[in-house]
Amino acid sequence: MTKNRFPWRRLLGAAFGLCTLAHGASPAPARVPDTIEQRAAACIACHGREGASTNAGYFPRLAGKPEEYLYNQLLSFRDGRRFNSDMAYMVRHLSDGYLREIARYFAELDLSYPPPPTRTDASEQSLARGKALVFEGDAGRRIPACATCHGEALTGIAPAIPSLLGLPRLYLASQLGDWLNNGRHALAPDCMAEVGRRLDAADINAVASWLALQPVPANPKPAAAPARPLPMPCSAMGK
């Protein structure tokens, strides 16, 4: 009688053994590949697959931008010169080397651009004003032409001046607004801060609206050097 007094112990032991076997037979969790593509995957939620983005909405394109420009922006988000809570959270603990690796990855991507939007709320007068500011500036207000620094084709200048094409109007307007309102900074000499403070809201809307409608040329690569002297010292060119 005594040998059957505690049958539950045998049942418990058998159940434990089955659980152990089942656990041992389960597949190991998949390992996440340690690649730059995997590390940059967090960027695509906002900036689009491979950083290609779109010409609508807010988030800018990353693919094909000059490496030094992308690197400087990541540093600015991390170090508080440029403000966006999501970006600051993403990069706040990343080293210079890690940020450089991310910048190089996106800079080396060669992806096609979508066609520009065909509609705008801007008036013909505003679009004409935007084009004039882009290519001629406003000498009376000491506003240099955008093309002087961003290249005659507006595709940027290596190593650190970005293209102005293929970007959403809202993004362009918001960044110019940040310069105007002292909400965005670069290392000194901060040429865009000087230019931005000379613009007004109508200028910003005009420039952003006109730029957003322009197609990207067949060769979207940044120019190797400025076609003419820069109008002021600028940290983006190491001056």
C-alpha positions in Angstrom: 0.0 0.0 0.0 2.7 2.4 0.8 4.3 2.2 -2.6 1.2 3.8 -4.2 0.7 6.4 -1.4 2.1 9.3 -3.5 1.3 8.6 -7.2 1.2 12.3 -7.9 5.0 12.4 -7.5 5.4 10.1 -10.4 3.0 12.1 -12.5 4.8 15.3 -11.7 8.1 13.8 -12.6 6.8 12.5 -15.9 5.3 15.8 -16.8 8.5 17.6 -16.0 10.4 15.2 -18.2 8.0 15.9 -21.1 8.4 19.6 -20.7 12.2 19.3 -20.7 12.1 17.2 -23.9 9.7 19.7 -25.5 11.9 22.6 -24.6 15.0 20.8 -25.9 13.3 20.1 -29.2 12.2 23.8 -29.8 14.2 25.6 -32.4 16.7 28.3 -31.3 15.5 31.9 -31.8 16.7 33.3 -35.1 19.8 35.5 -34.9 19.6 39.0 -36.1 22.3 39.6 -38.7 25.0 42.1 -37.6 25.0 44.1 -40.9 24.8 47.8 -41.7 21.5 47.1 -43.5 20.1 45.7 -40.3 21.4 48.6 -38.2 19.9 51.1 -40.7 16.5 49.3 -40.7 15.1 51.7 -38.0 15.5 54.6 -40.4 13.2 53.2 -43.0 10.0 53.6 -40.9 10.2 57.4 -41.6 12.6 57.8 -44.5 11.3 55.0 -46.6 12.9 51.8 -47.9 16.6 52.2 -48.3 16.1 55.9 -47.4 14.5 56.7 -50.7 11.5 58.5 -49.1 9.0 60.1 -51.4 8.3 63.7 -52.6 5.2 63.9 -50.5 4.8 64.3 -46.7 7.6 65.5 -44.4 10.5 63.1 -44.2 13.5 63.8 -46.4 15.4 61.4 -48.7 18.7 60.0 -47.4 19.8 57.9 -50.3 22.6 59.5 -52.3 23.1 62.5 -50.1 26.7 63.6 -49.6 28.2 61.4 -46.8 29.7 64.4 -44.9 26.3 66.2 -44.9 24.5 63.1 -43.5 27.2 62.6 -40.9 27.0 66.2 -39.8 23.3 66.0 -39.5 23.5 62.9 -37.3 26.0 64.6 -35.1 23.8 67.7 -34.9 20.8 65.6 -33.8 22.9 63.8 -31.2 24.7 66.9 -29.9 21.6 69.2 -29.8 22.3 71.6 -32.7 19.3 70.2 -34.6 16.1 69.4 -32.8 13.8 66.4 -33.4 12.8 64.2 -30.5 12.6 61.0 -32.5 16.0 61.5 -34.1 17.6 62.6 -30.9 16.3 59.4 -29.2 17.6 57.2 -32.0 21.2 58.6 -32.1 21.8 59.9 -28.5 24.0 56.9 -27.5 25.7 56.3 -30.9 29.4 56.9 -31.4 31.0 59.1 -34.1 32.2 55.9 -35.8 28.7 54.3 -35.8 27.2 57.5 -37.2 29.8 57.7 -39.9 29.0 54.1 -40.9 25.3 54.9 -41.2 26.0 58.1 -43.2 28.3 56.2 -45.6 25.7 53.5 -46.1 23.0 55.9 -47.3 25.4 58.1 -49.3 26.5 55.1 -51.4 22.9 54.1 -52.3 22.1 55.0 -56.0 18.3 54.9 -56.3 16.0 56.5 -58.8 13.9 59.5 -57.8 10.1 59.6 -58.2 8.7 62.3 -60.5 7.9 65.6 -58.8 4.3 66.5 -57.9 2.2 68.2 -60.6 0.0 70.3 -58.3 0.7 73.1 -55.9 -1.3 75.6 -53.9 1.3 78.3 -54.6 0.4 81.2 -56.9 2.3 81.9 -60.1 3.6 85.0 -58.5 4.9 83.1 -55.6 6.5 80.4 -57.8 8.2 83.2 -59.8 9.5 84.7 -56.6 10.8 81.3 -55.5 12.7 80.7 -58.7 14.2 84.2 -58.6 15.5 83.6 -55.0 16.9 80.2 -56.0 18.9 81.5 -59.0 19.4 85.2 -58.3 18.9 85.8 -54.6 18.0 89.3 -53.4 20.9 91.6 -53.3 19.0 94.4 -51.5 18.4 92.1 -48.5 21.8 90.4 -48.8 20.2 87.1 -49.6 22.5 85.0 -51.9 21.1 82.7 -54.6 20.5 79.2 -53.4 22.4 78.0 -56.5 25.6 79.7 -55.4 26.1 77.2 -52.5 23.9 74.3 -53.6 25.2 74.1 -57.1 24.0 75.4 -60.5 22.0 72.1 -60.9 20.8 72.3 -57.2 22.1 68.8 -56.6 24.5 69.9 -53.9 28.3 70.2 -53.7 30.7 67.6 -52.2 31.5 66.9 -49.5 28.8 68.4 -47.3 26.3 70.6 -49.1 23.0 68.7 -49.9 20.8 68.7 -53.0 17.6 70.8 -52.8 15.7 68.6 -55.2 13.5 65.6 -54.7 12.4 66.9 -51.3 8.8 67.5 -49.9 7.6 71.1 -49.8 6.7 70.7 -46.1 10.2 69.5 -45.3 11.8 72.4 -47.2 9.6 75.0 -45.6 10.0 73.6 -42.1 13.8 73.6 -42.3 13.9 77.1 -43.7 11.5 78.1 -40.9 13.8 76.6 -38.3 16.7 78.6 -39.7 14.6 81.8 -39.6 13.4 81.1 -36.0 16.8 80.1 -34.7 15.6 76.5 -34.2 18.4 74.8 -36.2 22.1 75.3 -36.0 25.3 74.1 -37.6 29.0 74.4 -36.6 30.4 77.9 -36.9 30.6 79.7 -39.3 26.8 78.9 -39.7 26.1 80.3 -43.1 22.5 79.0 -43.3 21.6 80.6 -40.0 22.7 83.9 -41.5 20.8 83.4 -44.7 17.7 82.0 -43.0 17.3 85.0 -40.7 17.1 87.3 -43.8 14.1 85.4 -45.2 10.5 86.0 -44.3 7.5 83.6 -44.4 6.5 84.5 -48.0 10.1 83.9 -49.2 10.1 80.5 -47.5 6.8 79.4 -49.0 7.9 80.6 -52.4 11.3 78.8 -52.4 9.9 75.6 -50.9 7.0 75.5 -53.4 9.2 76.1 -56.4 11.9 73.6 -55.4 9.4 70.9 -54.7 8.0 71.0 -58.2 11.4 70.6 -60.0 12.5 67.3 -61.5 15.8 65.8 -60.5 18.3 65.8 -63.4 19.5 62.5 -65.0 22.8 62.9 -63.0 21.7 63.7 -59.4 25.3 63.5 -58.0 26.6 66.6 -56.1 29.1 68.8 -57.9 32.8 68.3 -57.1 33.3 72.0 -56.3 31.4 75.3 -56.4 31.1 77.0 -59.8 31.7 80.4 -58.2 33.0 81.6 -54.8 30.8 81.2 -51.8 29.1 84.4 -50.7 30.2 83.9 -47.1 32.2 81.6 -44.9 30.5 78.2 -44.3 31.4 75.3 -42.1 29.9 72.9 -44.6 32.9 73.6 -46.9 35.4 73.7 -44.1 35.6 77.5 -44.2 
